[in-house]
Amino acid sequence: MSADFSGVKAKIKSMGIIGIAALLFHPLIVPFYTVVSWVTSLWTSRILLLGRWSRYHGFHAQNAVNSMFYRTQWINIDRYGRMGKSPELGLGNFSLSGWWHLSSLASYFYSYAGAVTTLVGTLFLVFSQLIWVEVVNWQWVLTVIAVTFFSSTAIMTAFHSQNYQILSWMFLPVVLYAIANNNILMAGIAFFAAGIFGLTFLFISVPLVFGQAFITGNHLMILLLLPPFLIKLINFIPVLKTTGINESISTIGKLVGFVHTNVNYKRTSMKIGLHHIYFLVLYSIAPLLIWFVSKEAPILLLIAYCMFLGNQLFIRIADDQSVILVYFVITAFEVISREPNLFSLLALLITANPRPAYLVTGKGNKVKHYTPFDIEPILKEMRKFLAVPENTNVLFAFNDPQNQYEKIFDGYRIIIEAPLLAATEKKIHLFPDWWAVAETNYVGAPKIWGRDIETVKANLNLWNTNYVVIYQDCKTTLEDKWNGSFEIISSVDWSELCPDFVESEFIKPTLLPPKWWLLKKVNVNIY
């Protein structure tokens, strides 16, 4: 990761005195907004009590549509099995064994109850800290729970940025309580449950368990890691039988930006920016305050900080929202497990309330109110749009990203999840998708990109299909160049499909909502 300190300096300068002051004092301001946000968002979420959970995949358009990605995964796992190959994904023969890291249970629950999963998981995570009343003053426990609940991090986790991983993370407070109090049975059960639902939890737990074993001198605690790792080892068996361990690890390494050799799509945005500096400075305050007050190093929190630092700057083993949540929970653990102290509480308050703009929960210090977002109207239109027979290949024409990962799908990476899901439902192969990107992420890969008519024709011939989806800006008519060679099957305009398209943050503000056309070439001799 390279540095861009000139951009950071310019950003800080543009904030002015008031902006910098707001940045410094936001932990004291944000909780006033989160109280209102929780009340309003829970009230609008009462619609979930009526069922139809599969319609509500998130609490705002961007997250709900983007998370259709996970339902596409689950449908293919359910349809073809983990040892199977999907004709609807990738280049048309995608091996599902490469998804060894996915939990079938987590995929299923999140795919058909996305909004309920993140909300209930967050509530479980926060209020499971009540278990501390067995060993700690109950007033202190309730105070810590109140600070964690009415925080920008909790709002982000429940309503905005978390995904199926919450089904693992929600057990973390119980795990920390159990290993701190040498309750091996409880720790084992919690680790086993978390292991069933996710892999990232296990990777992050390893240094935490070793750290606690060092603190307590109970080295047998390390054995707690065996059951969940055995679960993941079982999931890994299909990889050994099909794609192979080297190919699987190489594919994942390329996508996360860790492997840089023989890569077709290179990440160029992994630079040290204000976002990274902000969190690294903010999160350094808690361990220093707790250490100063207790005269004892908060080992687990220091380990968590090192993991956060490494994940942000060196090796991406988890999404930002996951490492933020882990640091948040471990800070609460360090505070709740020690003697009540205002400085410790201040440390938690600071950690729990990053500026909402950096958590994408709102702008500035304000926190948004959320309502479950119904994805069914969008999916209904996508099913109508893809008016082709089953087992049909359909090319989606995007510009060549010129080997830059960030340019894949021309800035429309979120909304393409809707037609990709509809295509999977109808057993249609719409490509390229993220798995086609993975399968062509090497030098000399077959061509899947291009929007000009000659390249589209060549790609249709290469991939043996008559159908293509092309896009233009919203509220336009199809350009004349396509007439004669293609006929219009259907079209959909995102400015009409989702009137608040720009506010939904589907794309960058510099882009317009697109209009899509599904075209069919009119004869086989156009080449």
DRENTORLO-991739 format. One record per atom (N, C-alpha, C): residue in one letter; z, x, y. Coordinates in steps of 0.02 Angstrom, whole numbers, plus 50000, padded with zeros to 5 digits. Layout:
BEGIN
AZXY ...
//
This chain:
BEGIN
M500005004249941 M500005000050000 M500005004450062 S499545003050108 S499505006950170 S499875003450226 A499965007150279 A500345004450335 A499885002650393 D500084997650431 D499704995550490 D500214994450546 F500535000050567 F501074999550616 F500824997750685 S500194999250700 S499924997450765 S499904989850772 G499714986450717 G499714979150718 G500404976350724 V500884979550691 V501584977350695 V501844977950766 K501704983650798 K501944984650866 K501644979550914 A500994978050904 A500664973150947 A500964966250938 K501124964550876 K501414958050861 K502104957350894 I502524962550888 I503184962350918 I503134961850993 K502664965551022 K502574965351095 K502364958451118 S501944955151079 S501694948551099 S502234943151094 M502764944351056 M503294939451048 M503694938451112 G503774943651152 G504154943151213 G504904942951200 I505294942751255 I506024942751250 I506284936551213 I506004930751230 I506244924451200 I506084924451125 G505494926651108 G505294926751037 G505724931450996 I505884937251024 I506304942050988 I507014939350982 A507264936051035 A507934933051032 A507974927650979 A507444923550975 A507424918250924 A507414921250854 L507074926950847 L507034930350783 L507724932850762 L508114935250810 L508774938050796 L509294932750780 F509254927050815 F509784921950808 F509574915950765 H508984916350734 H508764910650695 H509224908550638 P509594913250604 P510034910950550 P510564905950574 L510744906250637 L511234901550663 L510904894950685 I510244895150697 I509894889350722 I509594885150666 V509284888450617 V508914885150565 V509324879850527 P509964881150508 P510334876050470 P510364869250504 F510354868950571 F510354862550605 F509724858550590 Y509164862050581 Y508544858650564 Y508524856750490 T508804860950447 T508754859650375 T509154853450355 V509704852050390 V510084845950375 V509634839850382 V509284839550438 V508824833950451 V508254833950401 S507994839950386 S507434840450340 S507624838050270 W508214839950246 W508434837750180 W508504830150177 V508824827350227 V508944820150227 V508284816350228 T507834818450273 T507194815050280 T506754815950218 S506734822050192 S506314823550134 S506564820050071 L507224819750061 L507494816250003 L507364808750009 W507394806150070 W507264799050079 W506534797350062 T506064801350086 T505364800050070 T505214801349996 S505634805349963 S505524806949892 S505774801449846 R506064796249873 R506314790849831 R505754787449792 I505124788449814 I504554785749777 I504514788549707 L504794794549697 L504784797649631 L505224793949581 L505694790049606 L506124786049562 L505734780649527 L505134779049553 L504724773749524 L504264776349469 G504284782849455 G503864785749403 G503194788149431 R502674788049388 R502004790649405 R502034797749431 W502454801849398 W502574808649421 W501944813049420 S501474811449375 S500874815549370 S500434815149433 R500534809949474 R500144809249535 R500404813749591 Y501034815749586 Y501354819549640 Y501484826649617 H501014831049633 H501054837849609 H501414842449657 G501594839949716 G501934843949765 G502124839549824 F502404842749876 F502644839049933 F502224839949996 H501664843149989 H501184843350044 H500504845150014 A499974843650051 A499304844050023 A499134850949996 Q499274856050034 Q499084862850014 Q499384864649946 N500034863749940 N500364865549878 N500154861149819 A500084854649832 A499904849949778 A499204851349751 V498724852549795 V498044853849772 V497994860749740 N498304865749769 N498284872449740 N498604872549671 S499114868449660 S499474868449596 S499094864649542 M498524861749558 M498104858849505 M497884864349456 F497894870449479 F497754876349438 F498154876149373 Y498794874149377 Y499234874349319 Y499074868649270 R498844862949296 R498654857549250 R498014859449213 T497564862849247 T496964865249213 T497154869849155 Q497634874149167 Q497864878649113 Q498144874549055 W498584869749070 W498914866149017 W498414862048975 I497944858749008 I497454854748971 I497074859048921 N496904865148941 N496544869548895 N496994871948838 I497624873448853 I498084875448799 I498174869748750 D498264863648776 D498364857848733 D497734856048693 R497164857248723 R496534855248692 R496304860248640 Y496384866748653 Y496094871948610 Y496614876348576 G497254876048597 G497764880148567 G497764887248594 R498314890648584 R498374897448612 R497934902548577 M497694900948518 M497244905548482 M496514903748495 G496404898248532 G495724895848541 G495354898948599 K494724896748605 K494304898848662 K494044892648697 S494064892848763 S493874886948802 S493154887648829 P492724882648815 P492054882748844 P492044880348916 E492614877948942 E492654875449010 E492904880549061 L493114886349037 L493414891349082 L493014897849082 G493144901849134 G492844908449138 G492084908149136 L491794912249093 L491074912349086 L490824907749031 G491284903649004 G491094898648955 G491334899848884 N491724905148875 N492004906548809 N492664910348818 F493104907448858 F493714910948880 F494244910748826 S494524916548809 S495044917148758 S495724915448788 L496034910148763 L496684907848789 L497264912248766 S497144916748719 S497684921148697 S497924925648753 G497504926648804 G497704930748861 G498244927648903 W498404921248890 W498924917748927 W499604918248891 W499714923848858 W500334924748820 W500954924248865 H500864925548929 H501434925548976 H501634918548996 L501224913448981 L501384906649001 L501844903248951 S502294899148977 S502724895048935 S502394888248926 S502324886048864 S502014879448852 S502444873848882 L503104874348874 L503544869148902 L503504868948978 A503544874749010 A503514875049083 A502844872549108 S502304874649074 S501634872449094 S501574864849089 Y501844862049036 Y501794854749027 Y502184851049081 F502824852949089 F503244849449138 F502964849949209 Y502754856049228 Y502524856849297 Y501844853649307 S501424853549255 S500764850649261 S500784843149275 Y501274839749246 Y501294832449252 Y501894829849291 A502294834349319 A502854832149361 A503024837749410 G502514840049447 G502604845849491 G503134844849543 A503104839249580 A503584838049634 A504294837249606 V504354833549552 V505014832449522 V505294839049496 T504874843249467 T505094849649439 T505414854149492 T505074855149548 T505344859749599 T505954856849633 L505964850149644 L506534847149677 L507154847249632 V507084844849571 V507654844649525 V507874851749508 G507404856349499 G507584863249483 G507984866449539 T507804865149601 T508174867949658 T508874864949662 L508924858449653 L509584855149655 L510034857849600 F509754858949540 F510134861749485 F510364868849502 L509904872849530 L510074879749547 L510644880049597 V510624875949649 V511134876249702 V511804873549676 F511794867749644 F512434864549626 F512724867049560 S512344871049522 S512634874149463 S513164879249482 Q513174881249546 Q513704885849570 Q514394882549568 L514414876049558 L515064872549552 L515474875249493 I515134878649447 I515484881449390 I516014886449411 W515944889249471 W516414894249496 W517104891249512 V517174884649514 V517834881749530 V518334883349475 E518104885549418 E518564887449364 E518954893849381 V518654898149423 V518964904649436 V519054906149510 V518774902049554 V518784903449625 V519044897249663 N519344898349721 N519584892949763 N519024887949776 W519154881449764 W518634876449767 W518344875549837 Q518774876649889 Q518504876049957 Q517984881449971 W518104887449945 W517624892849954 W516974891449917 V517044888749857 V516444887049818 V516024881849854 L516334876649880 L515964871449915 L515654874149979 T515994878750012 T515714881750074 T515084885750058 V515104889750005 V514514893649986 V513944889049966 I514094883749929 I513574879049908 I513264875649969 A513674873950018 A513404870650079 A512934875350116 V513124881850121 V512694886650156 V512034887650119 T512064887950052 T511444888950014 T511014882750015 F511324876950013 F510934870750012 F510574869450079 F510944869950133 F510654868750200 F510354875150227 S509854877750193 S509544884050212 S508784883450208 S508444887650245 S507714887550243 S507454889750175 T507814894150140 T507594896250073 T507624890550024 A508154886550026 A508204880849981 A507664875649994 I507524874450059 I506994869750076 I506324872250050 M506184878750059 M505564881750035 M505504880849959 T506054882149924 T506044881849851 T505924874749827 A506244869949857 A506204863049834 A505534859749851 F505284861149911 F504734857149937 F504084860849952 H504094867349951 H503484870649976 H503164875649929 S503504881049912 S503164886849884 S503314888349811 Q503804885249782 Q503984886949714 Q503524883249665 N503474885949604 N503054882749553 N503454882049488 Y503124882349431 Y503454881349367 Y504014886449355 Q504004892149391 Q504514897249381 Q505214894749397 I505274889349436 I505934886749452 I506304884649389 L505944882949336 L506264880949273 L506634886749241 S506454892849258 S506834898749237 S507364900549288 W507154900849352 W507614903149404 W508224898649410 M508164892349393 M508734887749402 M509334889649358 F509214893749307 F509764895949263 F510094902349289 L509814905449340 L510074911849363 L510804911549386 P511014906549426 P511724906249445 P512194905849385 V511994902249333 V512414901649273 V512444908449237 V511864911749233 V511844918349201 V512304923249237 L512264923349304 L512684927949343 L513424926449334 Y513594920049334 Y514294918049323 Y514534920449254 A514114919249204 A514314920749135 A514414928249124 I513944932349150 I514004939549137 I514564942549180 A514704939449238 A515254941949280 A515934940449249 N515974935149210 N516604933049180 N516624934249104 N516144938349080 N516114940249010 N516104934348962 N515774929048983 N515674923248940 N515004924248904 I515024927948850 I514414929948816 I514034923948788 L514404919048761 L514064913148732 L513674909448786 M513994908148842 M513644904548897 M513054908648922 A513154915148929 A512604919448953 A512024919348904 G512174919548840 G511654919448789 G511244913048790 I511594907348798 I511244900848800 I510804900448863 A511084902648920 A510704902348983 A510094907048980 F510184913048952 F509624917648946 F509084914748900 F509294911748846 F508814908848799 F508414903248832 A508764898948870 A508424893448904 A507934896048956 A508144901048995 A507704903949045 A507104907349013 G507214910548955 G506674913948921 G506144909248895 I506354903248876 I505874898248852 I505394896248908 F505654896048970 F505254893349025 F504874898549066 G505004904949057 G504634909749098 G504734916949078 L504264921149101 L504274928249085 L504544932449142 T504384930549204 T504604934549262 T505354935249264 F505704929849247 F506434929949246 F506694935649202 L506374936649145 L506604941849098 L506504948849126 F505934949949157 F505804956549186 F506314958249240 I506454953249282 I506924954449337 I507644954749311 S507794951549255 S508464951549228 S508664958249197 V508174962049174 V508334968349140 V508764973049183 P508564974849243 P508994979249283 P509654975949303 L509664969349310 L510284965849328 L510794966249271 V510554965149209 V511004965449151 V511254972549141 F510804977349148 F511024984349140 F511514986149195 G511404983649255 G511874984949310 G512554982049297 Q512584975849272 Q513224972649257 Q513564976049198 A513174978249149 A513464981949093 A513784988349117 F513474991549166 F513754997749195 F514394996249233 I514404990649270 I514994988849310 I515594987349265 T515474983349212 T516024981149169 T516174985949112 G515704990349096 G515794994749039 G515654991348973 N515424985048975 N515274981248914 N514534982048899 H514364987248862 H513664988648848 H513354983848798 L513774980248761 L513504975248714 L513154969548751 M513284969048816 M512974963848856 M512214964448856 I511974970548845 I511254971648845 I510914967848789 L511284966348736 L511004962648679 L510804955548699 L511044953148756 L510864946448780 L510114945948793 L509794951548805 L509084951548821 L508644950548760 L508924951648700 L508514951448640 L508214944548624 P508604939148623 P508314932548605 P507724930448649 P507794930648716 P507204928648756 P506614933248749 F506744939748737 F506174944248728 F505834943148661 L506214940948612 L505904939148547 L505444933148555 I505654928448598 I505234922548611 I504564924748640 K504584929248688 K503964931548720 K503554935848672 L503884939348628 L503524943348579 L503124938848533 I503414933148514 I503054928248472 I502434925748509 N502514924348574 N501944922148614 N501404927448620 F501604933748611 F501144939348620 F500724940648558 I500924937848501 I500574939048438 I499834937248442 P499644931348472 P498934929748476 P498514935048512 V498814938548560 V498454943748596 V498264949448548 L498734951248504 L498614956648457 L498054954848408 K497984948348394 K497484946048346 K496804944948377 T496774944348443 T496134942648475 T495924947948525 T496124947148588 T495864951548641 T496144958648637 G496754959448611 G497054966048608 G497504967348667 I498014971348657 I498524972548707 I498234976348767 N497814981348754 N497544985348809 N497124981148856 E496694977048828 E496254972848869 E496654967748909 S497164964748878 S497574959748912 S497944962848971 I498264968548959 I498654971849012 I498184974249067 S497604976749049 S497124979149098 S496884973449142 T496744967649112 T496504961849150 T497034959549200 I497654958949178 I498194956849222 I498304962049276 G498304968449257 G498414973849305 G497894973949360 K497264972349343 K496734972249393 K496834966449442 L497024960649416 L497104954749459 L497684955449507 V498234958749486 V498814959449531 V498754965549576 G498214969449567 G498104975149611 G498444981549590 F498674981849526 F499014987849502 F498514992849473 V498004990349439 V497484994549411 V496904995049460 H496685001049476 H496175002049527 H495525005149500 T495515007149437 T494925010249409 T494475004949376 N493815005949383 N493315001349355 N493454994149376 V493614993249440 V493794986649466 V493224984149511 N493024977949501 N492484974949540 N492744971649604 Y493364969249603 Y493654965849660 Y494294969449681 K494264972849736 K494824976949759 K495214973349813 R495874973649808 R496304970749860 R496324975449920 T496204972549979 T496204976550040 T496754974450088 S497114969050072 S497614966450120 S498324968650105 M498424972850054 M499094975050037 M499314980750083 K499504978850144 K499724983650193 K500424981750217 I500774986650242 I501434985350270 I501334981950338 G501554975750343 G501494971950405 G502164969550429 L502154965650482 L502774963050511 L503164958850461 H502804955250419 H503124951050368 H503564955250322 H503294960950298 H503684965250253 H504284968350289 I504154970950348 I504684974150386 I505244969250402 Y505044963150421 Y505534958050437 Y506014956750379 F505754955550320 F506174954050263 F506594960150241 L506294966050243 L506664971950222 L507244973350269 V507154972050333 V507704972950381 V508224967350372 L507984961150369 L508434955350362 L508864956050299 Y508554957850244 Y508914958050180 Y509354964250173 S509284969050218 S509724974850216 S510414973350245 I510464967850283 I511094966350318 I511634964150269 A511464959850221 A511964957150175 A512334962450135 P511994967050100 P512364972150062 P512804976550106 L512564977950167 L512964982150212 L513594978450234 L513534972150252 L514114968150273 L514614967450216 I514374965650157 I514814964650100 I515154971150080 W514784976550082 W515064983150066 W515604985050116 F515464983750180 F515944985450233 F516594981450226 V516534975150210 V517124970750206 V517544972150143 S517204972750086 S517564973350023 S517724980550004 K517434985350039 K517524992450023 K517274994049953 E516814989849929 E516554990649861 E515804989049862 A515414993449834 A514694992549835 A514484986349795 P514084981849823 P513834976049785 P513244978249742 I513394980849683 I512894984149641 I512304979549626 L512424973449605 L511874969049587 L511434967449647 L511744966649705 L511354965249765 L510934971249785 L511204977249777 L510824983249791 L510234983949742 I510354982249679 I509804982349630 I509274977249650 A509504971249671 A509034966049691 A508624968349752 Y508944971949798 Y508584974349857 Y508054979449837 C508224983849791 C507744988849768 C507154985449733 M507294980249695 M506754976549662 M506314973049713 F506624970149765 F506254966949818 F505804971949854 L506084977749869 L505714983149902 L505114985349860 G505244986449795 G504714988649751 G504164983449742 N504364977149738 N503874971749729 N503434970949791 Q503724971749850 Q503354970749911 Q502894976649928 L503104982649908 L502734988549931 L502364992349877 F502554991449814 F502264995749762 F501954991849705 I502344988549664 I502084985249604 I502264977749608 R501754973549608 R501864966349615 R501994963249547 I502634962549528 I502804959449465 I502964952049474 A503024949749536 A503194942749548 A502924940649616 D502834934049625 D502624931349689 D503184932149740 D502994931949804 D503484932549857 D504044927549850 Q503864921149835 Q504374915949833 Q504884917149777 S504684920649725 S505144922049670 S505644927449688 V505394933049717 V505864938449734 V506324936349792 I506074932049837 I506494929349890 I507054925049860 L506874920949812 L507374916549781 L507894920549742 V507674925749707 V508144929949669 V508644933349716 Y508394936049771 Y508844939449818 Y509334934549849 F509104928649863 F509514923249890 F510084921349842 V509914920449779 V510414918349729 V510924923949716 I510684930149713 I511154935649700 I511614936849760 T511364935749820 T511804936249879 T512344930949875 A512164924849857 A512664919549849 A513174921349795 F512924924449741 F513384926649687 F513874931949712 E513634936849749 E514074942049775 E514594939249823 V514424934149860 V514884931149908 V515384926549873 I515144922349828 I515584917449797 I516074920749748 S515904926549722 S516334929849672 S516854934349704 R516854934949771 R517324939249806 R517824935049846 E518304938449874 E518804934949915 E518464931749976 P518674925649994 P518384922350053 P518434926650115 N517874927150150 N517854931350210 N517284929050254 L517404928650318 L516894926250365 L516294930950369 F516424937450362 F515864942250364 F515404941350303 S515704940050245 S515304938750185 S514904932350193 L515214927350223 L514864921050235 L514284922050284 L514394926250333 L513864927850381 L513284931350345 A513454935750298 A512934939250260 A512504934250222 L512824929250192 L512444924150155 L512034919850203 L512314918150259 L511964914050309 L511324917550332 I511364924050343 I510784927850365 I510254928250310 T510474929750250 T510004930250194 T509664923650178 A510054918250182 A509804911650161 A509324908550210 N509294911150272 N508904907750323 N508394912250358 P507924914950319 P507364918350353 P507014913450399 R506694916250449 R506334912050497 R505824907750459 P505824901150470 P505384896750431 P504654898650432 A504414901450488 A503704903450491 A503534908650438 Y504024912850419 Y503894917950368 Y503974915150297 L504294909450291 L504354906150227 L503824900750219 V503424899650270 V502904894550272 V503204887650264 T503814886550288 T504104879850286 T504034876450353 G503804879950403 G503734876950469 G503504882150518 K503514880450581 K503314885150633 K503924886950674 G503994893450689 G504564895750728 G505204894450691 N505694891450725 N506344890050694 N506364883050663 K505844879050676 K505854872150652 K505654871750579 V505954867050543 V505814866050472 V505474859350464 K504954859150422 K504574853050412 K504964847950371 H504744841650375 H504974836450331 H504424835250280 Y504604833950218 Y504114833550165 Y504094826750132 T503494824950108 T503384818750072 T502974820350010 P503134817449952 P502714818649893 P501984817049907 F501544821749889 F500824820949903 F500464818449841 D500104812849848 D499744809649793 D499054813049785 I498954816449728 I498324820049717 I497794815649685 E497974809749661 E497504805549624 E496884803549665 P496944801549729 P496344799849767 P495834805649770 I496074811749777 I495624817549778 I495314818649710 L495714818149657 L495444819149590 L494934813749572 K495064807649594 K494594802149581 K493904803649611 E493894806249672 E493264807949704 E492934813849670 M493334818649646 M493044824449612 M492724822349545 R493034817649511 R492744815249447 R492074811749460 K492044807849514 K491414804549532 K490894809649553 F491114814749589 F490654819849614 F490314823649557 L490694825249505 L490424829149449 L490084824449399 A489534821549422 A489174816549382 A488664819949337 V488924823649288 V488484827049239 V488774825849170 P488374826649117 P488624825549049 P489144830749027 E489514829048975 E489974833948945 E489594840148923 N489974845748919 N489704852048894 N489134854848937 T489134852849001 T488634855249048 T488904861149088 N488504866249098 N488684871749143 N488484869949214 V488944870949261 V488804869549331 V489014875749372 L488534878649406 L488664884449448 L488904882249517 F489434885349541 F489674884049610 F489454890249651 A489024889049700 A488734894649737 A489184896849795 F489454902949787 F489854906049840 F489534912649859 N489684914949919 N489444921449941 N489724927049897 D489344932349891 D489584938349856 D490164941149896 P490754941949865 P491334944549902 P491294951949918 Q490754955149898 Q490644962249914 Q491234966549892 N491464965249831 N491994969149799 N492684968449831 Q492764963649876 Q493404962549908 Q493734956249880 Y494324957149850 Y494684951649818 Y494814945949867 E494984947649929 E495174942549978 E494594938150000 K493974940149985 K493384936250006 K493124931649950 I493464931849893 I493254927549838 I493314920149858 F492794916249844 F492764909049858 F492724907449933 D492544912349974 D492374911150044 D492914907750085 G493544908750066 G494084905650104 G494274898750080 Y493924896250028 Y494054889450002 Y494434889649936 R494814894849925 R495124895949860 R495604890449839 I495894886849887 I496374881549870 I496014875249847 I495534872949886 I495234866449870 I494784866549809 I494564872449787 I494144872549727 I494544870649664 E495214870849669 E495614868949611 E495504861549592 A495324857449641 A495224850249627 A494604849149583 P494014851749601 P493444850649555 P493514854449489 L493864860149490 L493964863849427 L494384859749379 L494894856249405 L495304851949362 L494904846049337 A494534842749382 A494124837049362 A493604839149310 A493324845149317 A492834847549269 A493154848549201 T493744851449200 T494094852449137 T494244845849103 E494464840849142 E494604834249115 E493974831349082 K493384832449113 K492764829449088 K492384834049041 K492694839649021 K492384844548976 K491724847249005 I491764848849069 I491194851949104 I491384859049122 H490914863649116 H491044870649133 H490814871949204 L491274871649252 L491144873149322 L491374880249335 F490934884449359 F491114891549369 F490734894249430 P490964899749460 P491534903949440 P492204900849457 D492694902349416 D493394900749429 D493784907249426 W494454906849429 W494854913049430 W494774916949365 W494634913449311 W494564916949247 W493884920349241 A493384917449273 A492734920849277 A492804927049321 V493204926649373 V493354932549414 V493664937949371 A494144935949329 A494484940849285 A493984943949236 E493534939849209 E493064942249159 E492504946549189 T492404946149254 T491884950249287 T492184955649332 N492824957049322 N493164961849365 N493074969049339 Y492454970949330 Y492294977749311 Y491604979549339 V491494985749349 V490864988049378 V490294986649329 G489754983549354 G489184981949312 G489234975149280 A489694970849302 A489784964249273 A489184959849289 P489054954649249 P488504950049263 P488594946449329 K488044944349361 K488074941349427 K488284934049424 I488764932249467 I488974925349472 I489004922949544 W488804927349592 W488874925749663 W488194925149697 G488204921849754 G487614921349796 G487474914149817 R487304913249882 R487184906449908 R486464905349931 D486084910649941 D485394909549962 D485004906649903 I484484902949918 I484144899049867 I483844903249811 E483574909149828 E483284913349776 E483804916049728 T484394917949756 T484934920449713 T485204914749670 V485264908849698 V485494903149660 V485024901749601 K484374901849615 K483884900649561 K483954905949506 A484034912149527 A484104917649478 A484734916749436 N485274914849468 N485904913849432 N485884907849385 L485534902549406 L485454896849361 L485064898849299 N484564902949308 N484174905349251 N484594909849207 L484994914249238 L485424918949200 L485934915149157 W486224909849186 W486754906249151 W486514899849117 N485854899049112 N485554893749073 N485814886849092 T485754885149156 T485974878649180 T485494875949232 N485494869449241 N485074866249291 N485464863749351 Y486134864549350 Y486554861449401 Y486904866749444 V486964865249508 V487314869649554 V487664865549607 V488244867849629 V488594864949686 V488514869749744 I488254867249800 I488194871349860 I488594868049915 Y488764871949966 Y489154869050021 Y488864870850089 Q488994866450137 Q488844867550207 Q489454865050247 D489424865550312 D489964862850354 D489974855250348 C490554852350362 C490634845150358 C490164841450406 K490014835250388 K489614830650431 K488904833250444 T488634837150397 T487954839550403 T487524836350349 T486864836850357 T486404834650305 T486154840750267 L485924839650207 L485714845250165 L485114848850197 E485154855450200 E484624859450229 E483964858450190 D483414858550227 D482754857050198 D482564861950143 K482834868050145 K482624873150097 K482744871050024 W483214866550014 W483384864449946 W482914858949921 N482564855549967 N482104850249947 N481514853049909 G481274849249861 G480704851549821 G480924854849757 S481394859549762 S481634863049703 S482224859449670 F482594855549711 F483194852249686 F483224844949708 E483564841049669 E483714834149688 E484474833249695 I484674828849739 I485394827649751 I485664822849698 I486184825049664 I486534820749616 I487114817049651 S487504820749690 S488074817749725 S488294822449781 S488734819949824 S489014824049877 S489714821649894 V490104826049925 V490774824249948 V490924828350010 D491194825050061 D491354828150124 D492114828550131 W492394834550135 W493124835350138 W493424832750202 S493034832350255 S493304829450317 S493424822050311 E493064818650265 E493164811650251 E493664810550194 L493634815050145 L494084814550088 L494804815750108 C494904820450153 C495574822150177 C495544822950253 P495634817450291 P495554817650364 P495994822850399 D496584824150372 D497024829250403 D496924836050370 F496284837550355 F496104843550318 F496384849850350 V496284850650415 V496504856750449 V497264857250449 E497594851650464 E498324851550465 E498614852950396 S498234851550344 S498464852650275 S498464860050256 E498194864250300 E498194871450290 E497824873550226 F497294869750209 F496874871550152 F496504878050164 I496294879150226 I495874884850242 I496114887950307 K495814893550326 K495964896650389 K495724892250447 P496074892350503 P495874888150560 P495174889550585 T494904895550570 T494234897350593 T493684894050552 L493864891250494 L493374887950451 L493374880450462 L492794877350449 L492744870050452 L492824867250382 P493034860950376 P493034857850310 P492324857850282 P492234859050218 P491554859450190 P491304852650166 K490654852250160 K490344846650124 K489984849550064 W490104846650006 W489824849149944 W489264844549920 W488734847649892 W488204843949859 W488134846449787 L488084841849741 L487904843549672 L487154842449665 L486804847949650 L486084847749646 L485844849249575 K485254846549559 K484934847949494 K484234850349508 K484054855749476 K483364858149486 K482874853149454 V482324851949488 V481894846349469 V481394848049414 N481274854549402 N480834856349346 N481034863349322 V480764865249266 V480984871649235 V480524877449254 N480044876249297 N479564881449314 N479624883749386 I480224883349413 I480314885149483 I480414892649492 Y480414896249438 Y480524903449443 Y479854907149444 
//
